[in-house]
Amino acid sequence: MELTKEQFKADFERMLSDCFTMDAEKSDLPEQYFTLGKLICSYAAKEWRNTNQRYLEKGEKQVYYFSMEFLLGRRC
């Protein structure tokens, strides 16, 4: 994924405007932090969708790992 600094700034300002209907100069840190998380998630979702589509087209298998070591709770 090719992403320039200018493109990232434009995407961030668009996402901030879409979520909170305000400019970056008028926003607070919590709003900026929320927007940053949402923007990164949208970038990752595009790549994940493309990868899954490629796996389906090529008929490739996927391996999933599930660990239960953190589900046991406290040890006595």
C-alpha positions in Angstrom: 0.0 0.0 0.0 1.5 3.3 -1.1 0.5 6.1 1.2 2.1 9.5 1.1 2.2 12.0 4.0 -0.1 14.3 2.1 -2.6 11.5 1.4 -2.6 10.5 5.0 -3.3 14.0 6.2 -6.1 14.4 3.7 -7.7 11.1 4.7 -7.3 12.1 8.4 -9.0 15.4 7.9 -11.8 13.8 5.8 -12.4 11.1 8.5 -12.4 13.7 11.3 -14.9 15.8 9.3 -17.1 12.7 8.7 -17.0 11.6 12.3 -17.2 14.9 14.2 -18.1 17.5 11.5 -15.2 19.8 12.5 -11.8 20.8 11.3 -8.6 19.5 12.8 -7.8 22.8 14.3 -11.0 22.8 16.4 -10.8 19.2 17.5 -9.5 17.9 20.9 -7.1 15.1 21.5 -9.8 12.4 22.2 -11.5 13.2 18.9 -8.2 13.1 17.0 -7.2 9.8 18.7 -10.5 8.2 17.9 -10.2 9.4 14.3 -6.7 8.1 14.0 -7.8 4.6 15.2 -10.7 4.6 12.8 -8.5 5.6 9.9 -5.9 3.0 10.6 -8.7 0.4 10.9 -10.1 1.4 7.5 -6.6 1.0 5.9 -6.2 -2.4 7.5 -9.7 -3.5 6.4 -9.0 -2.7 2.8 -5.8 -4.8 2.8 -7.4 -7.6 4.7 -10.3 -7.7 2.2 -7.9 -7.7 -0.7 -5.9 -10.6 0.9 -9.0 -12.7 1.6 -10.2 -12.1 -2.0 -6.9 -13.3 -3.3 -7.0 -16.4 -1.1 -10.5 -17.2 -2.4 -9.6 -16.7 -6.1 -6.5 -18.9 -5.8 -8.1 -21.5 -3.6 -5.3 -21.1 -1.0 -5.8 -22.6 2.5 -5.5 -20.5 5.6 -4.3 -21.6 9.1 -5.9 -20.2 12.2 -4.2 -20.4 15.6 -6.3 -20.2 18.8 -4.6 -20.2 22.1 -6.5 -20.8 25.4 -3.6 -19.9 27.7 -5.2 -16.5 28.6 -8.7 -17.9 29.1 -7.9 -19.9 32.2 -8.1 -17.1 34.7 -6.1 -16.7 37.9 -4.2 -19.6 39.2 -4.6 -20.5 42.8 
